[in-house]
C-alpha cells in the first residue's frame, strides 16, 4: 500500500512511471565451507511483481520493486528432491538508460515467506532452517520499447548466509537468474 501511494505521488509530481513484471527464475543454492560438497542444481521457478521508475535526470533512474520470487534448488543426486523457497524481494536499483536499452544494479533484501523440502511427493516445512531475511546484489540488462513493453535479464548474487544453523566456515547462499517481461504504465 505504501509503495503504491508513493508511486502515485511520484507519478503526479515527477513523471515517474510504474509497472508490472513477471517471468522465469533459474535458482540454485551454493554451499561453501570446509569439506562441503555443492550438490545442488538449478531449479526453475517464477517471479511476479510491481515497480516504480523514477527519473533522476539525464540517463539515470531509480527503480524500487516489490517482487514475489519462487526460488530454491534441486538435489543433484536424488531424483525429484528439491528445496522450494518463497521470498518477497525488494530490489532498489539504479538504471542507466540509453536508446531503449538499460543496465541496472543495486541491493536487494528478501523476506522469507515459506520453505519446503519435497521428495517422493511428500512436503516438509523447513522454514525454521532458514533465516527470515536474505541480502543479495542485483545486476541486469534489458530493453524497453517506446510503448512501455520490455524484456530484462538479471542475476541476483546471494551475499548473506541464509541457513539458520550454519557456522562462519559453512555458508548457504541463494543465487537466481531472472528473465522478465514487463510493462511500464503512467509515464508522461
Buried (B, 14 or more C-beta within 10 A) or exposed (E): EEBEEBBBEBBEEEEBBBBEBBBBBBBBBBBEBEEEEEEBEBBEBEBBBBBBBBBEEEEEBBBBBBBBBBBBBBBEEEEEBBBBBBBBBBBEBEBEBEEEEBBBBBEBBBEBBEBBBBBEEEEEEBBEBBBEEBBBBBBBEBEBEEEBEBBBBBBBBBEBBBBEEBEEEBBBBBBBBBBBEBBBEBEE
